[in-house]
């Protein structure tokens, strides 16, 4: 008898199909059918193994099984959503935990399948497969933990801490409650890193996090905001409560040394806080004001607490800063930055030796802003480099137009390290030969003592062009004369705070006279600032001071006496 090849192939294929329930059992899975109308459930043989510890009777209905599900009994039925046509099959997936007793660890189950819509479009029949998913769930939780928590301390990272803060602010505003946001900053962590290494610094950070965590109440949140700063969201916390809590955290950090692999390390922390939503109605505002308070605590005394409070004077100054910043940028673009010239007079002959150039800014209404109004704001907001560039251009232009004058200009600390400024001065001096010898560059004493090696290179480079260097406000920072000799400066300008009262103060007289005498021995010229009267001028001359400037000899103005002299010469 001849067998049809197609029938023979079908017979062979049927013999190769294994039992589906056996395959699922081998894979640790079980299949089920759930009649939603009667709530009856039928399972394959492996169900007991998947739901180990769950009574077999609980697998007979959806409601009975729901009693063992976490986080909610309705999690399975909630997954069956949609509005399909009657008879349509809709896929779904849900993950839940089951446990036979509270004391037992949860077993995570992944359930996938299809539900069939009844005549009303609602689920009528569900067919699916369940399997144990503990390892995958553990991996997912680990990834979630890594995404939400700081890798070093295990506490919340910045993003999730601020999310908790936003929620706390919203709840406190809705229910008229009180909460607080604090920043705890580890003092001098950079010194610990330098002295012992960053691994020891990390040990300190972890230990501080643990100490703070141990003193938090239930419901409070802790997270790492930046390298040495932790943020705390304290629920139901009044301003008085904040003071108590801050001292608790400060004591936790300072009272015991931190044991590290390099030995014990003594540390302190400073704390700043703000009451929310009373004084901060957004995360950005809370973070900024907590930072302000932390900075205030550090300025007052490391290891202390400061609470943010409204400050009308500070707010007014900030409004001024914003206005001045806008005006500086506009003035630079509109070429409204100008110079004023203050004469520096020979103490002996009373003839002008050079003029100090001071920045002025003409506002759009025609009024002038002076250097004390411009420079601090420009330095604070990073605009001083642009201002110094413009002042350099103006000074070089004046020197080029008047070959008989000498001018000095002040530059900020940031400009001494500005490669663009160096490029500008090299270009300008190359384009105008002979100007460098008539240019004096003034840097403050505080810049000189912060980085002597850098300033030494700065001085040498400028002197290589032929220019001279002056140290401004000398005496305020107590730079040693040994450093002055090493720097190779040409002029020291004695801080006017010591000069203005020399006719009345024996201490100031002794200090100024000593500075002048030491400078003369080192062959460094001296300028006395803020000279008020003739008696002071004569005293300075007798002590050997080379130059004077101040109210007596003329304050800064836009007048250029060398232009008047040039016109007189032409007229003659």
C-alpha positions as CSV (number, residue, x, y, z in Angstrom):
1,X,0.0,0.0,0.0
2,X,1.3,3.4,-0.9
3,X,1.2,6.1,1.9
4,X,0.6,9.7,1.1
5,X,3.8,11.6,1.8
6,X,1.9,14.5,3.4
7,X,0.1,12.2,5.8
8,X,3.4,10.5,6.7
9,X,5.0,13.8,7.6
10,X,2.0,14.9,9.7
11,X,2.2,11.6,11.6
12,X,5.9,12.0,12.3
13,X,5.4,15.6,13.5
14,X,2.6,14.6,15.9
15,X,4.9,12.1,17.5
16,X,7.5,14.8,18.1
17,X,5.1,17.2,20.0
18,X,5.8,16.8,23.8
19,X,3.3,17.4,26.6
20,X,3.0,21.2,27.2
21,X,2.3,20.9,30.9
22,X,5.4,18.7,31.3
23,X,7.6,21.4,29.5
24,X,6.2,24.2,31.8
25,X,6.8,22.1,34.9
26,X,10.4,21.4,33.7
27,X,10.9,25.1,33.3
28,X,9.5,25.9,36.7
29,X,6.3,27.4,35.3
30,X,2.6,26.6,35.5
31,X,-0.4,27.4,33.2
32,X,-3.9,28.3,34.3
33,X,-7.3,29.2,33.0
34,X,-9.4,31.7,35.0
35,X,-13.1,32.0,34.5
36,X,-13.7,35.5,35.6
37,X,-17.5,35.2,35.8
38,X,-17.3,32.3,38.3
39,X,-13.9,33.3,39.7
40,X,-12.8,29.6,39.3
41,X,-9.2,28.9,38.4
42,X,-7.8,25.6,36.9
43,X,-4.0,25.0,37.1
44,X,-1.5,22.7,35.5
45,X,0.4,20.2,37.7
46,X,3.4,22.5,38.5
47,X,1.3,25.2,40.2
48,X,2.1,23.9,43.7
49,X,5.8,24.2,43.0
50,X,5.5,27.8,41.7
51,X,3.4,28.9,44.7
52,X,5.4,27.0,47.3
53,X,4.0,27.7,50.8
54,X,0.6,28.8,49.5
55,X,-2.3,26.5,50.4
56,X,-3.6,24.6,47.4
57,X,-7.1,25.7,48.3
58,X,-6.0,29.3,47.6
59,X,-5.4,28.5,44.0
60,X,-9.0,27.5,43.3
61,X,-10.3,31.1,42.8
62,X,-9.0,34.5,41.9
63,X,-10.3,36.0,45.2
64,X,-8.6,33.4,47.3
65,X,-5.3,33.8,45.6
66,X,-5.6,37.6,45.9
67,X,-5.4,37.3,49.6
68,X,-1.8,36.2,49.4
69,X,-0.6,38.8,46.8
70,X,1.5,41.9,47.4
71,X,1.4,44.8,47.2
72,X,-2.4,44.6,46.8
73,X,-5.0,41.8,46.4
74,X,-6.4,43.3,43.2
75,X,-3.1,43.6,41.4
76,X,-4.0,40.8,38.9
77,X,-7.4,42.0,38.1
78,X,-6.1,45.6,37.8
79,X,-3.8,44.5,35.0
80,X,-6.8,43.4,32.8
81,X,-7.6,46.8,31.3
82,X,-8.9,47.9,28.0
83,X,-12.1,48.3,26.0
84,X,-11.9,45.7,23.2
85,X,-14.7,44.3,21.0
86,X,-16.5,41.2,22.4
87,X,-14.4,38.1,21.8
88,X,-11.1,40.0,21.4
89,X,-8.0,38.6,23.1
90,X,-5.8,41.2,25.0
91,X,-2.2,40.5,26.2
92,X,-1.2,41.5,29.6
93,X,1.8,41.1,32.0
94,X,1.9,41.6,35.8
95,X,4.4,41.0,38.5
96,X,3.6,40.5,42.2
97,X,4.9,38.8,45.3
98,X,3.3,36.0,47.4
99,X,4.2,34.6,50.8
100,X,2.5,32.0,53.0
101,X,3.3,33.9,56.2
102,X,4.4,37.4,57.2
103,X,7.7,36.0,58.6
104,X,8.6,34.4,55.3
105,X,10.5,36.2,52.5
106,X,8.4,37.2,49.5
107,X,8.5,35.1,46.3
108,X,8.2,37.2,43.2
109,X,5.9,35.9,40.4
110,X,5.8,37.0,36.8
111,X,2.4,36.3,35.1
112,X,1.8,36.7,31.4
113,X,-1.1,35.8,29.2
114,X,-4.3,36.8,27.4
115,X,-7.7,37.8,28.5
116,X,-10.8,37.4,26.4
117,X,-13.5,40.1,26.4
118,X,-17.1,39.1,27.0
119,X,-20.2,40.6,25.4
120,X,-19.8,43.7,27.5
121,X,-16.2,44.1,26.6
122,X,-15.0,43.2,30.1
123,X,-12.7,40.3,30.9
124,X,-14.5,37.0,30.8
125,X,-11.7,34.4,30.5
126,X,-8.0,34.6,31.3
127,X,-5.4,32.1,30.1
128,X,-1.8,32.5,31.2
129,X,1.5,31.3,32.6
130,X,3.2,32.0,35.9
131,X,6.8,31.6,36.8
132,X,9.1,32.4,39.8
133,X,11.0,35.6,39.0
134,X,13.1,36.2,42.2
135,X,16.5,36.7,40.4
136,X,15.2,39.1,37.8
137,X,13.3,41.1,40.5
138,X,16.5,41.2,42.6
139,X,18.4,42.6,39.6
140,X,15.7,45.1,38.9
141,X,15.7,46.2,42.5
142,X,19.5,46.5,42.4
143,X,19.4,48.7,39.3
144,X,16.7,50.8,40.9
145,X,18.8,51.1,44.0
146,X,21.8,52.2,42.0
147,X,19.7,54.7,40.1
148,X,18.2,56.2,43.2
149,X,21.1,56.0,45.7
150,X,24.5,57.4,46.0
151,X,27.1,54.8,45.3
152,X,29.5,55.7,48.1
153,X,27.0,56.1,51.0
154,X,24.0,54.2,49.9
155,X,21.8,57.2,50.7
156,X,19.5,59.0,48.2
157,X,21.3,60.7,45.4
158,X,20.8,64.4,44.6
159,X,18.0,63.8,42.1
160,X,15.8,61.6,44.3
161,X,16.5,63.7,47.5
162,X,15.2,66.8,45.7
163,X,12.2,64.8,44.5
164,X,11.5,63.9,48.1
165,X,11.9,67.6,49.1
166,X,9.5,68.7,46.4
167,X,6.9,66.2,47.7
168,X,7.5,67.4,51.3
169,X,7.0,71.1,50.2
170,X,3.8,70.2,48.4
171,X,2.4,68.3,51.3
172,X,3.3,70.9,53.9
173,X,1.7,73.7,51.8
174,X,-1.4,71.6,51.2
175,X,-1.9,70.7,54.9
176,X,-0.4,73.9,56.4
177,X,2.4,72.0,58.0
178,X,6.0,72.7,58.8
179,X,9.1,71.0,57.5
180,X,12.8,71.9,57.1
181,X,15.5,71.4,54.6
182,X,19.1,71.2,55.9
183,X,22.5,71.0,54.3
184,X,25.3,69.4,56.4
185,X,28.8,70.2,55.0
186,X,31.9,68.3,56.2
187,X,34.5,71.0,57.2
188,X,37.9,70.9,55.5
189,X,37.3,67.6,53.6
190,X,39.9,68.8,51.0
191,X,42.5,69.0,53.7
192,X,41.8,65.4,54.7
193,X,42.0,64.3,51.0
194,X,45.4,66.1,50.7
195,X,46.8,64.8,54.0
196,X,45.6,61.2,53.9
197,X,44.3,60.5,50.4
198,X,40.9,60.3,48.8
199,X,40.2,56.8,50.1
200,X,40.4,58.1,53.6
201,X,38.2,61.0,52.6
202,X,35.6,58.5,51.3
203,X,35.7,56.7,54.7
204,X,35.0,60.0,56.4
205,X,32.0,60.7,54.1
206,X,30.5,57.2,54.7
207,X,31.0,57.5,58.5
208,X,29.3,61.0,58.6
209,X,26.4,59.6,56.5
210,X,26.0,56.7,59.0
211,X,26.1,59.1,62.0
212,X,23.5,61.4,60.6
213,X,21.3,58.5,59.5
214,X,21.4,57.1,63.1
215,X,19.9,60.4,64.4
216,X,17.1,60.8,61.9
217,X,13.5,60.2,62.9
218,X,11.2,57.9,61.0
219,X,10.0,59.6,57.8
220,X,12.9,62.0,57.5
221,X,15.0,61.7,54.3
222,X,18.8,61.9,53.9
223,X,20.7,62.2,50.6
224,X,24.1,63.2,49.3
225,X,23.9,66.5,47.5
226,X,27.6,66.9,46.5
227,X,31.1,65.8,47.5
228,X,31.1,66.9,51.1
229,X,27.4,67.9,51.5
230,X,24.4,66.0,52.7
231,X,20.8,67.2,52.4
232,X,18.1,66.4,55.0
233,X,14.3,66.7,54.6
234,X,12.9,66.9,58.1
235,X,9.1,66.3,58.3
236,X,6.9,68.2,60.8
237,X,9.8,70.3,61.9
238,X,9.4,73.8,63.3
239,X,12.2,76.4,63.4
240,X,12.7,75.6,67.1
241,X,12.9,71.9,66.2
242,X,15.4,72.7,63.5
243,X,17.8,74.2,66.1
244,X,17.6,71.1,68.3
245,X,18.0,68.8,65.3
246,X,21.0,70.7,64.0
247,X,22.8,70.5,67.3
248,X,22.1,66.7,67.4
249,X,23.8,66.3,63.9
250,X,26.7,68.6,64.8
251,X,27.4,66.7,68.0
252,X,27.2,63.3,66.1
253,X,29.9,64.4,63.8
254,X,32.3,66.2,66.2
255,X,32.1,64.2,69.4
256,X,34.0,61.1,68.2
257,X,36.9,60.8,65.9
258,X,36.5,58.8,62.7
259,X,38.5,55.6,62.6
260,X,40.2,55.1,59.2
261,X,42.8,52.9,57.7
262,X,45.3,55.7,58.2
263,X,44.4,56.3,61.8
264,X,41.7,58.4,63.6
265,X,40.6,61.6,62.0
266,X,38.9,64.4,63.9
267,X,36.2,66.2,61.9
268,X,33.5,68.8,62.3
269,X,30.6,69.8,60.1
270,X,28.6,73.0,59.5
271,X,24.9,73.1,59.0
272,X,22.6,75.5,57.2
273,X,18.8,75.2,57.1
274,X,15.6,76.8,55.9
275,X,12.0,76.4,57.0
276,X,9.7,75.2,54.2
277,X,7.3,76.2,52.7
278,X,7.4,79.3,54.9
279,X,10.7,80.6,53.3
280,X,11.0,78.4,50.3
281,X,8.2,77.2,48.1
282,X,10.3,75.3,45.5
283,X,13.2,72.9,45.6
284,X,15.4,75.4,43.9
285,X,14.6,78.1,46.4
286,X,15.1,75.7,49.3
287,X,18.4,74.4,48.0
288,X,19.7,78.0,47.3
289,X,18.7,79.3,50.8
290,X,20.1,76.2,52.6
291,X,23.4,76.9,50.7
292,X,23.3,80.5,51.8
293,X,22.8,79.5,55.4
294,X,25.6,76.9,55.3
295,X,28.0,79.5,53.9
296,X,27.0,81.9,56.6
297,X,27.6,79.2,59.3
298,X,31.1,78.6,57.9
299,X,31.9,82.3,57.7
300,X,30.9,82.8,61.3
301,X,32.5,79.7,62.8
302,X,33.1,76.2,61.4
303,X,31.1,73.6,63.2
304,X,28.0,75.8,63.7
305,X,24.4,76.1,62.5
306,X,22.8,79.0,60.7
307,X,19.1,79.3,59.8
308,X,17.9,81.3,56.8
309,X,15.9,84.4,57.6
310,X,14.7,87.3,55.4
311,X,17.3,90.1,55.0
312,X,16.0,93.2,53.3
313,X,19.5,94.6,52.9
314,X,20.8,91.4,51.3
315,X,17.8,91.3,48.9
316,X,18.3,94.9,48.0
317,X,22.0,94.3,47.2
318,X,21.0,91.4,45.0
319,X,18.6,93.5,43.1
320,X,21.5,96.0,42.6
321,X,23.8,93.2,41.6
322,X,21.3,92.1,38.9
323,X,20.9,95.6,37.7
324,X,24.6,96.4,37.6
325,X,25.4,93.1,35.9
326,X,23.0,93.9,33.1
327,X,24.4,97.4,32.9
328,X,28.0,96.1,32.8
329,X,27.3,93.8,29.8
330,X,25.3,96.5,28.0
331,X,28.0,99.1,28.7
332,X,30.8,96.8,27.4
333,X,28.7,96.2,24.2
334,X,28.0,99.9,23.8
335,X,31.6,101.0,24.6
336,X,30.5,103.0,27.7
337,X,33.4,101.8,29.9
338,X,35.6,104.8,30.5
339,X,38.6,105.8,32.6
340,X,39.2,108.3,35.4
341,X,42.8,109.4,36.2
342,X,44.1,110.0,39.7
343,X,47.5,111.7,39.9
344,X,50.4,110.1,41.8
345,X,52.7,112.9,42.9
346,X,56.4,113.0,43.8
347,X,56.5,113.6,47.5
348,X,59.6,115.8,47.1
349,X,58.9,117.9,44.0
350,X,55.1,117.7,44.1
351,X,55.2,117.0,40.3
352,X,53.0,114.3,38.8
353,X,54.9,111.1,38.3
354,X,52.2,108.9,36.8
355,X,48.4,108.6,36.9
356,X,46.4,105.6,38.2
357,X,43.6,104.6,35.8
358,X,40.3,103.8,37.5
359,X,37.3,102.2,35.7
360,X,34.1,104.2,35.3
361,X,30.9,103.1,33.6
362,X,28.5,105.6,32.1
363,X,24.9,104.4,32.6
364,X,22.2,104.9,30.0
365,X,20.8,107.8,31.9
366,X,24.2,109.5,31.8
367,X,25.3,109.0,35.4
368,X,28.6,107.4,36.2
369,X,29.2,104.3,38.3
370,X,32.5,104.2,40.1
371,X,34.9,101.3,40.5
372,X,33.6,100.3,44.0
373,X,30.1,99.9,42.4
374,X,31.4,97.9,39.4
375,X,34.4,95.8,40.4
376,X,33.0,93.7,43.3
377,X,29.9,92.7,41.3
378,X,32.0,92.0,38.1
379,X,34.3,89.8,40.1
380,X,31.5,88.0,41.8
381,X,29.7,87.2,38.6
382,X,32.7,86.5,36.4
383,X,32.6,89.6,34.3
384,X,35.8,91.2,35.6
385,X,37.9,89.6,32.9
386,X,35.9,91.4,30.2
387,X,36.2,94.7,32.1
388,X,39.9,94.3,32.5
389,X,40.3,93.6,28.8
390,X,38.5,96.8,28.0
391,X,40.5,98.8,30.5
392,X,43.7,97.5,29.0
393,X,42.7,98.6,25.6
394,X,41.8,102.1,26.9
395,X,45.0,102.5,28.8
396,X,47.2,101.5,25.8
397,X,45.2,103.9,23.6
398,X,45.9,106.8,26.1
399,X,49.6,105.9,26.3
400,X,49.8,105.8,22.5
401,X,48.2,109.2,22.1
402,X,50.4,110.9,24.8
403,X,54.0,109.7,24.6
404,X,55.0,111.8,27.6
405,X,52.8,110.1,30.2
406,X,53.0,107.1,32.4
407,X,49.8,105.2,33.6
408,X,49.0,102.4,35.9
409,X,46.1,100.0,35.8
410,X,44.6,97.6,38.3
411,X,43.8,94.0,37.4
412,X,41.8,91.4,39.2
413,X,43.1,88.1,40.6
414,X,41.3,86.2,37.8
415,X,43.0,88.2,35.1
416,X,46.5,87.3,36.3
417,X,45.7,83.8,35.1
418,X,43.8,84.7,32.0
419,X,45.5,83.5,28.8
420,X,43.4,85.8,26.7
421,X,44.5,88.8,28.7
422,X,48.2,87.9,28.1
423,X,47.5,87.5,24.4
424,X,45.9,90.9,24.3
425,X,48.7,92.7,26.1
426,X,51.4,91.0,24.0
427,X,49.5,92.1,20.8
428,X,48.9,95.6,22.0
429,X,52.5,96.2,23.2
430,X,53.9,94.8,20.0
431,X,51.7,97.1,18.0
432,X,52.8,100.2,20.0
433,X,56.6,100.1,20.7
434,X,57.8,102.1,23.7
435,X,54.5,101.9,25.5
436,X,55.5,99.0,27.8
437,X,58.1,101.1,29.6
438,X,55.4,103.6,30.5
439,X,52.9,101.1,31.8
440,X,52.6,100.0,35.5
441,X,50.4,97.0,36.4
442,X,49.0,96.9,39.9
443,X,48.0,93.7,41.7
444,X,46.7,93.5,45.2
445,X,48.8,92.2,48.1
446,X,46.2,89.4,48.7
447,X,46.8,88.1,45.2
448,X,50.6,88.1,45.8
449,X,50.4,86.1,49.0
450,X,47.9,83.5,47.7
451,X,50.3,82.0,45.1
452,X,53.8,83.3,45.2
453,X,55.1,81.1,42.5
454,X,52.3,82.1,40.1
455,X,52.8,85.8,40.9
456,X,56.5,85.5,40.5
457,X,56.0,84.2,37.0
458,X,53.4,86.9,36.3
459,X,55.9,89.6,37.4
460,X,58.8,88.2,35.4
461,X,56.7,88.0,32.3
462,X,55.5,91.6,32.5
463,X,59.0,92.9,33.3
464,X,60.1,91.0,30.3
465,X,58.0,93.4,28.2
466,X,59.6,96.4,30.0
467,X,56.6,97.2,32.3
468,X,56.7,97.8,36.0
469,X,54.8,96.1,38.7
470,X,53.1,97.6,41.8
471,X,51.7,95.9,44.8
472,X,48.5,97.7,45.8
473,X,47.0,98.0,49.3
474,X,50.3,96.9,50.8
475,X,50.2,96.2,54.6
476,X,46.7,94.8,54.6
477,X,47.9,91.2,54.0
478,X,51.2,91.4,55.8
479,X,53.4,90.1,53.0
480,X,56.9,89.7,54.2
481,X,59.6,91.9,52.6
482,X,61.4,88.6,51.8
483,X,58.6,87.8,49.5
484,X,58.7,91.3,47.9
485,X,62.4,90.8,47.1
486,X,61.6,87.4,45.6
487,X,58.8,88.7,43.5
488,X,60.9,91.5,42.1
489,X,58.2,94.2,42.3
490,X,59.1,97.8,41.5
491,X,56.5,99.7,43.6
492,X,54.6,99.1,46.8
493,X,51.5,101.2,47.5
494,X,50.9,101.5,51.2
495,X,47.3,100.8,52.2
496,X,45.5,104.1,52.8
497,X,43.9,102.7,55.9
498,X,47.2,103.0,57.6
499,X,48.1,106.4,56.0
500,X,45.0,108.5,56.6
501,X,45.5,108.7,60.4
502,X,49.3,109.0,60.6
503,X,49.1,112.5,62.0
504,X,46.9,111.2,64.9
505,X,47.9,107.6,65.5
506,X,51.4,106.7,66.8
507,X,50.8,103.0,65.8
508,X,50.0,103.9,62.2
509,X,53.0,106.3,62.1
510,X,55.3,103.5,63.3
511,X,53.9,101.0,60.9
512,X,54.1,103.2,57.8
513,X,57.5,104.5,58.6
514,X,58.8,100.9,59.0
515,X,57.3,99.9,55.7
516,X,58.9,102.9,53.9
517,X,62.3,102.3,55.5
518,X,62.3,98.6,54.6
519,X,61.2,99.3,51.0
520,X,64.0,101.9,50.6
521,X,66.6,99.3,51.8
522,X,65.3,96.9,49.1
523,X,65.3,99.7,46.5
524,X,61.5,99.5,46.0
525,X,59.6,102.7,45.4
526,X,56.8,103.6,47.8
527,X,53.4,105.3,47.2
528,X,51.3,106.4,50.2
529,X,47.6,106.3,49.4
530,X,44.8,108.4,50.9
531,X,47.0,111.3,51.9
532,X,44.5,113.8,53.4
533,X,46.5,116.9,54.3
534,X,49.8,118.8,54.1
535,X,51.0,117.7,57.5
536,X,50.8,114.0,56.4
537,X,52.5,114.8,53.1
538,X,55.4,116.4,54.8
539,X,55.7,113.6,57.3
540,X,55.8,111.0,54.5
541,X,58.4,113.0,52.5
542,X,60.6,113.2,55.6
543,X,60.4,109.5,56.1
544,X,61.6,108.9,52.5
545,X,58.3,108.0,50.8
546,X,58.7,108.5,47.0
547,X,55.1,109.3,45.9
548,X,51.8,110.3,47.4
549,X,48.2,110.3,46.2
550,X,44.8,111.1,47.7
551,X,42.6,114.0,48.5
552,X,45.5,116.4,49.0
553,X,46.9,115.9,45.5
554,X,43.7,115.4,43.6
555,X,41.1,112.6,43.3
556,X,40.3,110.7,40.2
557,X,38.6,112.5,37.3
558,X,38.1,112.2,33.6
559,X,40.3,115.3,33.1
560,X,43.5,114.6,31.2
561,X,46.0,117.3,32.1
562,X,48.5,116.1,29.5
563,X,46.1,117.1,26.8
564,X,45.8,120.6,28.2
565,X,49.6,120.8,28.4
566,X,49.8,119.7,24.7
567,X,47.3,122.4,23.6
568,X,49.2,125.1,25.5
569,X,52.4,124.1,23.9
570,X,50.8,124.2,20.4
571,X,49.3,127.6,21.2
572,X,52.6,129.0,22.3
